[in-house]
Amino acid sequence: MTGDFSLGTVLNDIYSSLAGAVAEFLPRILTALVVILVGLLLAKLIARAVRTGFARLKVDDLLERVGVTGLLARLGLQDPPGAVLGKFLYYLIVLMFIKSASDAVGLLAVSGAITAFFAYLPNIVAALILFMIGVLAAQFISGAVTRSARDAGVEFAPALGRIASAAVIFIVSFMAVTQLKIHTDVIRMVVQITLAGAALAFALSFGLGARDATRNLLAGFYARRIFKIGQPISVAGHQGELAGITAQVVIIAVEGRLLTLPNSVFLDEAVRQ
């Protein structure tokens, strides 16, 4: 009898404890479910309001003209900027309500992870904005360098534009990584060594091998602003008609033949028109 009584008492205590735990935990579960449902509804409303606002205020059109929409497309985001921002806010709001629900049911690990994410979120947003601005600036600089080089008669003008764009994107990417609080000491050292080597190589090539080419390039740049194609010209003992001025040479039509001279002739010889 004593054994039966003891077993029944233990089972009764276990049942009572389990029932009490369920009765205490059930309201928390219900509260968490209600919080998540409210969060989903609120997040959906805010996302829709952002999309509608961007569309009605023509913000999407403005961002498309400045190149933001094309940049998002290259990043794999085919939606307009308003929809992208709406989705971003949707998930942020859902995460906030999931944190509240986790606090309600006592899931402190989940709540702590979400809190850490929100603490780190400003760094992510700043890095993304910095990178996007950098890419847009790289596009503008690439176009400006290409146009300037083409106007100067440089035959590899598109390559110069791409190099300038790549340099800007590289610098901005490094700044974005730094914004993410990632240790970049090794990367910084490698970049410094690489840039120093490139600068030394450029200085040597400019001072030794490319001096004449640079002189011709600059002379041709200014000659194109002074002389016009088709006009009579006499230079370095040759008289004829100016047929063209490239990045390195001037082309003169002399008695049915084409004569090429280095552009530096404009600096070294007297030119008569």
ABEGO torsion letter per residue (X at the ends): XAAAAAAAAAAAAAAAAAAAAAAAAAAAAAAAAAAAAAAAAAAAAAAAAAAAAAAAAGAAAAAAAAGAAAAAAAAGBABBAAAAAAAAAAAAAAAAAAAAAAAAAGBAAAAAAAAAAAAAAAAAAAAAAAAAAAAAAAAAAAAAAAAAAAAAGBAAAAAAAAAAAAAAAAAAAAAAAAAAGBBAAAAAAAAAAAAAAAAAAAAAAAAAAAAAAAAAAAAAAAAAAABBBGBBBBBGGBBBBBAEBBAABBBBBBGGBBBBBBAAAAAABBBBX
